[in-house]
């Protein structure tokens, strides 16, 4: 969990400036659901994205 929050902070929070709380919530949701879970490669699962890992496991 600490690793996830570290990546979230570095890759999103410090890279963006939000106009409102809603903008921040939307940006964080998009980061998690679109980038982190579908695109970003994870070393714990062989340097592939979670979506690719699921496809290969099915």
Secondary structure, DSSP 8 states (H G I E B T S, - for coil): -HHHHHHHIIIIITT---SSHHHHHHHHHHIIIIIIHHTSEEGGGTSEEHHHHHHHH-
